[in-house]
């Protein structure tokens, strides 16, 4: 099964460079997925282009423009992919920035938060306390009725959302950075991206 995954953008010497954390290669292979990295300069994003994917992952890195981000090209690309993929019933997983994109597409406004950049943070996931990583400066305690919250930080900031009607999930931690990789994350990705 082939998954499409987006990338962060780094700006250096007047050039934009796409990058993907090497941890994704290990994590996605552990999930049993083949994957294709989607360039932020991809001009042929269409239903035909997305048809080859059994799921789309919006990876972390770069803040959204609405959160003082600097990558207009990435925002435009991912919003276009989101609209097409949801119409085509292609499963979507948003990681960190990717979850923020899902929230924004549902009309949720994110605000500056503090204390959420750390290698280990205690969360409540499906009513159980767990420890994972956290690397974000924007979030919210508010939600909308078509999304279910399944993970929160102890201060109430939402860390995991799931669509009530479609195979869309967002998480505010990086499964590719956990060492060792967590079976919970692997099973979550397999469940969402299986048809």
Buried (B, 14 or more C-beta within 10 A) or exposed (E): BEBBBBBBBEEEEEEBEBEBBEBBBEBBEBBEBEBEBBEBEBEEBEEEBBEEBBBBBBBBBBBBBEBEBEBEBBBEBBBBBBEBBBEEEBBBBBBBBBBBBBBBBBEBEBEEBEEBEEEEBEBBBEEEEBEBBBBBBBBBEEBEEEBEBBBBBEEEBBBBBBBEEBBBBBBBBBBBBBEEBBEBBBEBBBEBBEE
